[in-house]
Amino acid sequence: MKKILIPILGMAALTFFNSCSDDFIDVNKNVNEAYTDQVTPKERLSAAESVVFRTQANTMNRFGNLMMNAWAGNIYYFASPYGDEFRMRADSQFYDDIWDNIYLGVANFQAIIDSPVAANYPHHVAIAKIMKAYYMQMIVDLYNDVPYSEAFKGQANKNPKYDKGKDVYKGLMAELNQALVLLNQTPTATTYNLVATEDPIFAATSADVSNWKKMANTVKLKMLVRLSKCTDAEVIAWRNTELQTLAPLTTNAANFISADIKINPGYTTASSTQRNPFYQAFGRLDIDAGDINQNYRLTFASDHIVKSLTGQTTLTSGVTDGRLQRLFVGRGFGATSTAFASYKGQVQGGGKDASAVEGDFATLGLFMLYDGNGAGATLPGYVMSLAEVRFLQAEAATVYPTTMAFNAQTSFNDGITQSFLTFGSTATAATTYLAAINSKPGVGWNATTNKIEAIQYQKWVALTNINPTETYISYTKTGYPVLPMPVGSYYPSRPKRLMYAQSEFISNSANVPNPSIDDMYQINAYSPFWLK
C-alpha cells in the first residue's frame, strides 16, 4: 500500500490524523516511522478504533445510501448533485477513498498486532484482530482479491501481492479465532491491562472483555452467512468446519452482540477532527461556518424510500413506517413536518418538478443529523446496530436451518423492533408496524415465501444512515430489496464490486489485477468469490 497512518498517543492522534480524506501520512515521508516501536498498544488502540470509523461513518454512508436508493440529490440548489453516483460508472476513482482509507485505518490495528511488545498486551491485540477482520471483510466483499498476507508492512514491502478473496476470508477467520484465545489470557502485569479509556467502543477492561468475545462471534457469523451461496468446494469445507464450531453458541443469543455498538472517543464540537464524523459530514449545521452544512443541503430523501415507507409502492401498499419520521424530516427547508403527507422525495438522477420548490422535499434528520445547534456532533457513532445483528441471525437461521439454533422469525421481529428503538421511535410503534406488515409479501414474515426477501427489505430500512454499505453488499448477494435504477445510469444494474483504487494502479501496478469497468457489472472471475 502506498501510505500508512500512524497514530502516536491515543486520543491526541485524533486531532492530527483523524480524517476521511486522502490526507494521510505517506509512508515514504513519514517522520514518525522511526518511533513506531516506541508506541505501545495501549497508546494506539483508541486512535486506531476512532480513525477507521470515520470512513465508515462518512464515505461509506454516502456510498451505501446512494447505491441503495435511500438518498437523492437536491437539484433545486445544486447543478448536478451526486452525478457520479447516479451515472454509476465504477471506474478507479469511483469511491477510491474507501479502499485507501480502510487500508490506512486497518494499518493501525496491524501495528498493534505486530508490536514488539504485543505479547504483553493480549487484550489490545485481540481487539485489533477483531476490528481488522471487521473492516477487511468489507474490503474483500467490495473488491474480492486484495493485499493481505503482504499488506501493512510499510517500507519492508511497498508492493504487496494480491491474495485470493477466499484466502483472505480464511485468514481473517483464523485471526478471529486467535483473538478469542487472546481474550482468555491475562496480561503479564497490571500495567499491561486494558483500561476503559483505551477502548472508545466498549470501554472494556481486562477484568471484562465479554463484549469483545461477542463481537468476535458476531463477525464470524457475518462472514459465514456471507458464504452461504458459495459453490467453491474448498470454501464449503472450511466454512462447514467453522459453522460446527460456532453452532453451539447460537443456542444463546447472549453469546453475540446484544446492544447497539457505538463509538465515542470523546466527541466534542471543538474542531472538525473531534466531532462525530457522521454529523460533521452530513449534519444540518456547519458548526465552523454557523450555517447550513452543504452536504446536508445536497441530500434529499429519495422518491423510492419515501414511497416505500409511506405505503405508496406495490410492496408496501397502505402501510406507513414510522422510521421514516426519524430518518428524514418532511419539508426540510420549508415549514418542517413529520406528518407522512408532508414527505416528498426526489427521483435519483431525475429532473425538477415544475410544481415544486426546494422547501417541498424531505431532508436528513431527525436521527442524529437534524439538530440545529450542533449537539449531534457530540453523540456516539454507530459501528454496528443491534438490528443488523438480529437480521444477521434471522438470515443465518434461514440459510443454515440445520446448523444455526436462532429462531428466524423471532430474530426478524426483534430486528424491526430494535431498529425502531435505535432511530428514536418506540417499541409500541414497532408492534403496530409488525401487525400491519404481517400480510405483506416481501415485507412481513408470515406472508413472505422467500424469507430472505423480507429480511433484506427490513435490513435496508434499518441500516439506512448507519451502515448502508453492508446493505449494498447483501443486495449484491441476494438481489433484494428490488430497487429502481437512477435516471441516466450508464448501466442497467448496480456494480457487483468496486474497481481497484487509482492509487493501486499507480503504486502497485505490478500486482493489481486489471479488470475492465464492464467487468464490475458481471458475475465473472473478478466478482466477489462468495457470489460464484
C-alpha positions in Angstrom: 0.0 0.0 0.0 1.2 3.5 -0.7 0.5 5.1 2.7 0.3 4.1 6.4 -1.3 6.2 9.1 0.5 6.0 12.4 -1.3 7.5 15.4 1.0 8.5 18.2 -0.8 8.9 21.5 -4.4 7.7 21.8 -6.9 10.5 21.5 -4.2 13.0 20.8 -3.7 11.3 17.5 -7.3 12.1 16.5 -6.5 15.8 16.5 -3.8 15.4 13.8 -4.8 12.3 11.8 -8.5 11.6 12.1 -9.5 12.4 8.6 -11.7 10.9 5.9 -9.9 12.4 3.0 -6.7 11.2 1.4 -4.6 13.5 3.6 -2.8 10.8 5.5 0.9 10.4 6.0 2.8 9.0 3.1 5.0 6.1 4.3 7.8 7.4 2.1 7.8 10.7 4.0 6.7 9.5 7.4 8.8 11.3 10.0 7.2 9.2 12.8 8.2 5.8 11.4 11.4 5.7 13.3 9.5 5.9 16.6 6.8 3.3 15.9 8.5 0.7 18.0 8.2 3.1 21.0 4.4 3.4 20.8 2.7 0.7 22.8 -0.7 -1.0 22.0 -2.1 1.0 25.0 -1.2 4.2 23.2 -2.5 3.1 19.8 -5.8 1.4 20.4 -8.2 4.4 20.9 -7.0 6.2 17.9 -7.0 3.0 15.8 -10.7 2.4 16.6 -11.6 6.0 16.0 -9.7 6.8 12.8 -11.0 3.9 10.7 -14.6 4.6 11.9 -14.5 7.9 10.1 -14.5 6.2 6.7 -17.4 4.0 7.7 -19.4 7.0 9.1 -18.7 9.3 6.2 -17.7 7.9 2.8 -19.3 4.5 3.2 -22.5 6.1 4.5 -22.7 8.3 1.4 -21.9 5.4 -0.9 -24.3 2.9 0.6 -27.2 5.3 0.9 -26.9 6.4 -2.7 -26.3 2.9 -4.1 -29.3 1.6 -2.2 -31.6 4.4 -3.4 -32.2 6.0 0.0 -30.7 9.3 -0.7 -31.1 11.6 -3.8 -29.7 15.0 -4.7 -31.0 18.5 -4.2 -31.3 19.5 -7.9 -33.1 22.7 -6.8 -29.9 24.2 -5.3 -27.1 22.3 -7.0 -26.5 21.8 -10.7 -25.7 18.1 -10.7 -25.9 16.6 -7.2 -24.4 13.1 -6.9 -24.0 12.9 -10.6 -21.2 10.3 -10.5 -23.3 8.1 -8.3 -26.3 8.2 -10.5 -24.3 7.6 -13.6 -22.9 4.6 -11.6 -19.8 4.2 -13.7 -17.5 2.3 -11.3 -14.0 3.4 -12.5 -10.8 3.5 -10.5 -11.7 6.9 -9.0 -15.3 6.0 -8.0 -15.2 5.9 -4.2 -11.5 5.0 -4.3 -11.2 6.6 -0.8 -13.0 3.6 0.6 -10.0 1.4 -0.4 -7.4 3.9 0.5 -8.7 4.9 3.9 -9.9 1.5 5.1 -6.4 0.2 4.4 -4.9 3.1 6.2 -7.1 2.6 9.1 -6.5 -1.2 9.4 -2.8 -0.5 9.3 -3.2 1.0 12.8 -4.6 -2.3 14.0 -1.8 -4.2 12.3 0.7 -2.0 14.1 -0.8 -3.2 17.4 -0.7 -6.8 16.3 3.0 -6.5 15.1 4.2 -4.5 18.1 7.4 -5.8 19.6 5.7 -5.9 23.0 2.5 -7.4 21.7 2.8 -10.5 23.9 2.4 -8.3 27.0 -1.0 -6.9 25.7 -3.2 -9.9 24.7 -6.4 -7.9 25.0 -5.3 -5.0 22.9 -4.0 -7.4 20.3 -7.3 -9.4 20.3 -9.3 -6.2 19.8 -7.0 -5.2 16.9 -7.5 -8.6 15.3 -11.3 -8.4 15.7 -11.5 -4.9 14.2 -9.1 -5.8 11.4 -11.4 -8.7 10.5 -14.5 -6.5 10.7 -13.1 -4.0 8.2 -11.1 -6.3 6.0 -14.2 -8.4 5.4 -15.8 -5.2 3.9 -12.8 -4.7 1.6 -13.0 -8.3 0.3 -16.7 -8.0 -0.1 -16.3 -4.9 -2.2 -13.2 -5.8 -4.2 -12.6 -9.6 -3.9 -8.9 -10.3 -4.3 -6.9 -7.9 -2.2 -3.5 -7.5 -0.5 -3.5 -9.3 2.9 -0.5 -11.5 3.6 2.0 -9.0 2.4 0.0 -5.8 3.3 0.7 -3.4 6.1 4.5 -3.8 6.0 5.4 -0.2 5.1 8.9 0.2 3.7 9.5 -3.6 4.0 7.1 -4.2 1.2 5.7 -1.3 -0.7 4.2 -3.6 -3.5 2.2 -6.3 -1.7 0.9 -9.2 -3.7 -2.9 -9.8 -4.1 -4.4 -12.7 -2.2 -7.5 -14.5 -3.3 -10.6 -13.3 -1.6 -11.3 -16.7 -0.2 -7.9 -16.9 1.3 -8.3 -13.6 3.0 -11.6 -14.7 4.5 -9.9 -17.8 5.7 -7.0 -15.8 7.2 -9.5 -13.4 8.9 -11.4 -16.3 10.4 -8.2 -17.6 11.8 -7.4 -14.1 13.3 -10.8 -14.1 15.0 -10.2 -17.5 16.5 -6.8 -16.2 17.7 -8.5 -13.2 19.2 -10.8 -15.4 21.2 -7.8 -17.2 22.6 -6.1 -14.0 23.5 -9.2 -12.6 25.2 -8.9 -15.5 27.7 -5.4 -14.7 28.6 -4.3 -12.5 31.4 -1.8 -9.7 30.8 1.7 -10.4 32.3 1.4 -7.4 34.6 -1.3 -5.0 35.7 0.5 -2.2 33.8 -0.5 -4.0 30.6 -4.2 -4.3 31.4 -6.7 -2.9 29.1 -8.5 0.1 30.7 -11.8 1.6 29.7 -10.4 4.9 28.4 -8.3 3.0 25.8 -11.4 1.4 24.2 -13.9 4.0 22.9 -16.2 1.3 21.5 -17.0 -0.9 24.6 -14.9 0.8 27.3 -13.8 -2.7 28.1 -11.3 -3.6 30.7 -9.1 -6.6 31.2 -11.5 -7.6 34.0 -14.3 -7.8 31.5 -13.7 -8.4 27.8 -17.1 -10.2 27.3 -18.3 -7.7 24.7 -15.3 -8.2 22.6 -15.9 -12.0 22.7 -19.4 -11.3 21.5 -18.1 -9.0 18.7 -15.7 -11.8 17.6 -18.5 -14.3 17.4 -20.7 -11.8 15.6 -18.1 -11.0 12.9 -17.5 -14.8 12.4 -21.3 -15.3 12.0 -21.4 -12.4 9.5 -18.6 -14.0 7.4 -20.2 -17.4 7.5 -23.6 -16.2 6.4 -22.0 -14.3 3.5 -20.6 -17.7 2.3 -24.0 -19.5 2.2 -24.3 -19.5 -1.6 -20.6 -20.1 -2.4 -20.0 -23.2 -4.6 -16.2 -23.5 -4.1 -15.6 -26.9 -2.6 -12.6 -25.7 -0.6 -14.6 -22.8 0.9 -17.5 -25.0 1.7 -15.2 -27.4 3.6 -13.7 -24.8 5.9 -17.0 -22.9 6.2 -18.7 -26.0 7.4 -16.0 -26.7 9.9 -16.3 -23.1 11.3 -20.1 -23.5 11.4 -19.9 -26.6 13.5 -17.6 -24.7 15.9 -19.9 -21.7 16.1 -23.2 -23.6 16.2 -23.3 -24.4 19.9 -23.0 -20.7 20.7 -26.2 -20.0 18.7 -28.4 -21.7 21.3 -28.0 -18.5 23.3 -28.2 -15.1 21.6 -26.3 -13.6 24.5 -23.1 -15.1 23.0 -23.4 -12.4 20.3 -23.8 -8.7 20.3 -26.9 -7.7 22.3 -26.9 -3.9 22.1 -26.0 -1.2 19.5 -22.3 -1.0 19.1 -21.3 2.7 19.5 -18.1 4.6 19.5 -17.3 7.8 21.3 -13.7 8.7 21.9 -14.8 12.0 23.4 -16.5 13.7 20.5 -16.8 17.5 21.1 -17.7 20.5 18.9 -14.3 22.0 19.3 -12.9 21.1 15.9 -13.8 19.1 12.8 -11.5 16.3 13.8 -13.1 16.0 17.2 -16.7 15.7 16.2 -18.9 12.8 15.4 -17.8 12.2 11.8 -21.3 11.4 10.6 -22.6 14.7 11.9 -19.6 16.6 10.7 -20.2 15.3 7.2 -24.0 15.3 7.0 -25.4 17.2 10.0 -27.7 20.2 9.4 -25.3 22.7 10.9 -21.8 23.6 9.7 -20.5 24.4 13.1 -17.5 26.3 11.9 -19.4 28.4 9.4 -22.5 28.8 11.5 -24.7 28.0 8.5 -26.4 25.1 6.8 -23.9 22.2 6.1 -23.5 21.9 2.3 -23.6 18.1 2.4 -26.8 18.3 4.4 -28.3 20.7 1.8 -27.0 18.4 -1.0 -29.1 15.5 0.2 -32.8 14.8 -0.2 -34.7 11.6 0.7 -35.1 9.5 -2.4 -38.5 9.2 -4.0 -38.2 5.4 -3.6 -37.6 5.3 0.1 -40.3 7.9 0.8 -42.9 6.0 -1.2 -41.7 2.7 0.3 -42.1 4.0 3.8 -45.4 5.8 3.2 -47.1 2.8 1.7 -47.1 4.0 -1.9 -45.4 1.1 -3.6 -46.8 -2.3 -4.6 -44.7 -3.9 -1.9 -45.8 -1.7 1.0 -49.2 -0.5 -0.2 -51.2 1.0 2.6 -48.6 0.6 5.3 -46.8 3.5 6.8 -43.4 3.0 8.5 -42.6 5.4 11.4 -38.9 5.0 10.9 -39.3 7.5 8.0 -40.1 10.2 10.6 -36.7 9.6 12.2 -34.5 9.1 9.1 -35.9 12.2 7.3 -37.9 15.3 8.1 -40.6 16.5 5.8 -40.2 19.9 4.0 -36.7 20.2 5.4 -36.2 23.7 4.1 -39.8 24.8 4.5 -42.4 24.5 7.2 -40.9 21.3 8.6 -43.2 18.4 9.5 -43.1 14.7 10.3 -46.7 14.1 9.1 -46.5 11.3 6.5 -48.4 13.5 4.0 -45.6 16.1 4.1 -42.9 13.8 2.8 -41.8 14.3 -0.8 -38.8 12.5 -2.3 -36.6 13.2 -5.3 -36.1 10.6 -8.0 -32.4 9.7 -8.2 -31.0 11.4 -11.3 -34.4 12.9 -12.1 -35.1 16.4 -13.2 -37.1 19.2 -11.5 -40.7 19.1 -10.8 -42.1 22.3 -12.2 -44.7 22.5 -9.5 -42.2 22.0 -6.6 -39.5 24.1 -4.9 -36.6 23.1 -2.7 -38.6 23.5 0.5 -41.1 20.8 -0.5 -38.6 17.9 -0.2 -37.7 15.7 2.7 -34.1 16.2 4.1 -31.9 14.2 6.5 -33.0 14.0 10.2 -34.2 13.6 12.9 -31.8 10.7 13.7 -28.5 12.3 14.7 -28.4 14.9 11.9 -31.1 17.5 12.1 -30.1 19.1 15.4 -29.7 22.9 14.6 -27.3 23.8 17.4 -24.6 21.2 16.6 -25.2 19.0 19.6 -25.4 16.0 17.3 -21.6 16.4 16.8 -21.1 15.1 20.3 -23.2 12.0 20.0 -21.6 8.5 19.7 -21.3 7.0 16.3 -22.8 3.6 15.3 -20.3 0.9 14.4 -23.0 -1.8 14.2 -26.6 -1.7 15.2 -28.4 -4.4 17.2 -31.0 -4.5 14.4 -28.2 -5.5 11.9 -27.2 -8.4 14.3 -30.8 -9.6 14.6 -31.3 -9.6 10.9 -28.0 -11.4 10.5 -29.2 -14.1 13.0 -32.5 -14.4 11.1 -30.6 -14.9 7.8 -28.3 -17.4 9.5 -31.2 -19.5 10.7 -32.7 -19.3 7.2 -29.7 -20.3 5.2 -28.3 -22.8 7.7 -31.5 -24.2 9.2 -29.9 -27.5 10.4 -26.9 -25.8 12.0 -28.0 -22.4 13.5 -30.2 -22.5 16.6 -31.5 -19.0 16.3 -35.3 -18.6 15.8 -35.5 -16.9 12.5 -38.9 -15.2 13.0 -38.1 -14.1 16.5 -34.8 -12.6 15.3 -36.6 -10.9 12.4 -39.3 -9.4 14.5 -36.7 -8.2 17.1 -34.6 -6.7 14.3 -37.5 -4.5 13.4 -38.2 -3.5 17.0 -34.6 -2.7 17.7 -34.4 -0.6 14.5 -37.4 1.5 15.7 -35.7 1.9 19.1 -32.3 2.9 17.6 -33.9 5.5 15.4 -35.6 7.0 18.5 -39.1 5.6 18.0 -40.9 3.2 20.4 -41.5 -0.5 20.9 -45.2 0.3 20.6 -44.8 1.8 17.2 -42.8 -1.3 16.2 -45.5 -3.6 17.4 -48.1 -1.6 15.4 -45.9 -1.8 12.3 -45.3 -5.6 12.7 -49.0 -6.2 12.8 -49.5 -4.0 9.7 -46.9 -5.9 7.6 -47.9 -9.4 8.6 -49.9 -9.8 5.4 -47.4 -8.0 3.1 -45.3 -10.4 1.0 -41.7 -9.3 0.8 -42.0 -7.1 3.9 -43.6 -9.1 6.7 -42.5 -12.6 7.8 -45.6 -14.7 7.6 -46.7 -13.5 4.2 -43.3 -13.9 2.6 -42.4 -17.2 0.9 -38.7 -16.3 0.4 -37.8 -15.1 3.8 -34.5 -13.6 2.6 -36.6 -11.0 0.7 -38.3 -9.8 3.8 -35.1 -9.9 5.8 -33.2 -7.8 3.2 -36.1 -5.3 2.9 -36.1 -4.7 6.6 -32.3 -4.6 6.7 -32.3 -1.9 4.0 -34.5 0.4 6.1 -32.7 -0.4 9.4 -29.2 0.3 8.1 -30.0 3.5 6.3 -27.8 6.3 7.7 -26.0 3.7 9.9 -24.3 1.0 7.8 -25.8 1.1 4.3 -22.7 -0.3 2.6 -23.5 -3.6 4.4 -26.9 -3.5 2.8 -25.4 -2.9 -0.6 -23.1 -6.0 -0.1 -26.1 -8.1 0.9 -28.1 -6.7 -2.1 -25.2 -7.9 -4.3 -25.5 -11.4 -2.9 -29.3 -11.7 -2.7 -30.8 -9.3 -5.2 -33.0 -7.8 -2.5 -34.6 -5.4 -2.0 -35.7 -4.7 -5.5 -34.7 -1.1 -6.3 -35.2 1.2 -9.3 -32.1 2.4 -11.1 -31.3 6.1 -11.2 -32.3 8.1 -14.2 -29.4 8.4 -16.5 -27.4 5.4 -15.2 -24.8 4.2 -17.7 -25.5 0.6 -16.8 -28.8 -1.3 -16.2 -27.6 -2.7 -12.9 -25.6 -1.7 -9.9 -21.9 -2.8 -9.9 -21.3 -6.1 -8.2 -18.0 -4.8 -6.9 -15.8 -1.7 -7.0 -12.8 -1.1 -9.2 -9.4 -1.1 -7.5 -8.4 2.4 -6.4 -6.4 4.6 -8.7 -3.6 4.6 -6.1 -3.1 0.9 -6.7 -2.7 1.3 -10.4 -0.1 4.0 -9.7 1.9 2.5 -6.8 1.3 -1.3 -7.1 0.8 -1.7 -10.8 2.9 -5.0 -11.0 0.4 -6.7 -8.7 -3.0 -5.1 -9.0 -5.5 -7.1 -11.3 -6.7 -5.1 -14.2 -10.4 -5.8 -14.8 -12.4 -3.6 -17.2 -15.2 -1.3 -16.0 -17.7 -3.6 -17.7 -16.4 -6.4 -15.5 -17.7 -4.6 -12.4 -21.3 -5.3 -13.5 -21.0 -9.1 -14.3 -20.5 -12.3 -12.3 -17.1 -13.3 -13.5 -13.6 -14.0 -12.3 -13.4 -10.6 -10.7 -16.6 -10.8 -8.8 -16.7 -11.5 -5.0 -15.8 -15.1 -4.6 -18.9 -15.8 -2.4 -21.1 -14.8 -5.4 -19.9 -17.7 -7.6 
